Every structure is written in structure tokens, then in C-alpha cells.
């Protein structure tokens, strides 16, 4: 029985579930503080979460959060909209909900593994 359970556990580790990255988005930002964070599932090409600040002529900061592709994880300077110059400072990360203060959720495989360990300890295996 013990060998059977360990074999099942080994097989489960081979089938690691592929989950898309989850990042926070920000619906309302005031003075750099985000209100009403909401998590969103990124598509398979978006492998990074980001926090961006657009500084418009040194007077106004516009904040944004969300999913992005790795190649967009860079700062941009000297941009303009109409006659206004602005710069974008962007920082990226690659773990779930890493771009906000929301709670971190365990992936499904880690949760299943913890449940199996708890069961095995109860059975004395």
C-alpha cells in the first residue's frame, strides 16, 4: 500500500498543472495608492506582471498595473502626446499577484501535495 501511494504521488508530480499568470489591475489610483485592485488572468503570451508610472512633464503621475509581455518590461523616455512630454517607468515581476498587495495563492499542485502529506501523516505512512 505504501509503495502504491508513493507511486501515485510521483505520477502527480509529473502532471504539473499549467496555470496562467495572475496579475493585479488597478481601476482607481490616487497619489500612487491603488484602490479596488482586481486580479486578472493573463493570456499565455503575457508572462510578466507590471507596475507602471507615467510622469507627464514632471507634474502629473499616472499609475497602471496589469499583464504584459517580457519585451515591454523597460522604461521609455522622451515620449509625447500632443505637446506634452512624458516618461514611463515600468517594473515587472513573474509570480502570481506580485504587482500588488493582494494575498498570494498557492498553485493547485502545491495545495494537492500539502493535502497528500497531511493525509499520509494521519495514516502513519
C-alpha positions in Angstrom: 0.0 0.0 0.0 2.8 2.4 0.9 4.5 1.8 -2.5 1.2 2.4 -4.3 0.7 5.8 -2.5 4.3 6.9 -3.3 3.9 5.9 -6.9 0.7 7.9 -7.1 2.5 10.9 -5.6 5.3 10.5 -8.1 2.9 10.4 -11.0 1.1 13.5 -9.7 4.3 15.5 -9.7 4.8 14.7 -13.4 1.4 16.3 -14.2 2.1 19.8 -13.1 -0.9 21.8 -14.0 -0.2 24.7 -16.3 -1.8 27.8 -14.9 -1.7 31.2 -16.5 -0.1 34.1 -14.6 -2.5 36.2 -12.4 -1.7 39.9 -12.1 -3.4 42.7 -10.3 -5.1 45.5 -12.3 -5.9 48.9 -10.9 -9.2 50.6 -11.5 -8.6 53.7 -9.5 -5.2 55.2 -8.4 -4.8 58.3 -6.3 -1.3 59.6 -5.4 0.2 56.2 -6.1 -2.1 54.2 -4.0 -4.3 51.8 -5.8 -7.9 51.3 -4.8 -10.1 48.4 -5.9 -7.3 46.1 -7.1 -8.7 43.2 -9.1 -6.8 40.1 -10.2 -6.9 39.2 -13.9 -5.7 36.0 -15.7 -3.1 36.9 -18.3 -3.0 35.2 -21.7 -0.3 32.7 -22.4 2.0 35.2 -24.1 1.9 37.6 -21.2 4.5 36.2 -18.8 5.0 39.3 -16.6 3.0 41.5 -14.2 3.9 45.1 -14.3 3.6 48.4 -12.3 4.0 51.5 -14.5 4.1 55.2 -13.7 3.8 57.7 -16.5 5.3 61.1 -15.4 3.8 63.9 -17.6 6.2 66.8 -17.7 7.2 66.4 -14.0 3.7 67.5 -12.9 1.4 64.5 -13.0 1.9 60.8 -12.4 -0.5 58.2 -13.9 -0.2 54.7 -12.4 -1.2 51.4 -14.1 -0.9 47.7 -13.3 -1.6 44.6 -15.3 -0.2 41.8 -17.5 2.5 42.3 -20.2 5.0 40.5 -22.4 8.6 40.4 -21.3 9.8 42.6 -24.1 7.7 45.5 -22.7 9.5 45.5 -19.4 11.6 48.5 -20.0 11.4 52.2 -19.2 10.6 54.6 -22.0 11.7 58.2 -22.2 11.1 61.2 -24.4 7.5 60.2 -25.4 4.9 62.8 -26.2 1.1 63.2 -26.5 0.2 66.3 -28.4 2.6 68.9 -26.9 3.1 67.1 -23.6 6.3 65.2 -22.9 6.2 62.1 -20.6 8.3 59.2 -19.4 7.2 55.7 -18.4 8.9 53.9 -15.6 7.9 50.2 -15.6 8.9 47.4 -13.2 8.0 43.8 -13.9 7.8 40.5 -12.0 6.8 37.0 -12.9 4.9 35.4 -10.0 1.2 35.5 -9.3 -0.1 38.8 -7.9 3.4 40.1 -7.5 2.4 43.6 -8.7 0.1 44.4 -5.7 -0.6 43.8 -2.1 -3.2 41.1 -2.6 -2.8 37.8 -0.9 -0.6 35.1 -2.6 -2.4 32.0 -3.6 -0.8 28.6 -3.8 -0.8 26.8 -7.2 -3.1 23.8 -7.4 -0.2 21.3 -7.4 1.3 22.7 -4.2 -2.1 22.6 -2.5 -2.6 18.9 -3.6 0.8 18.0 -2.4 0.2 19.5 1.0 -3.1 17.7 1.3 -1.4 14.3 0.4 1.3 14.9 3.1 -1.4 15.7 5.6 -3.3 12.5 4.8 -0.2 10.4 4.9 0.7 11.8 8.3 -2.7 10.9 9.6 -2.5 7.3 8.3 1.0 6.9 9.8 2.6 6.0 6.4 
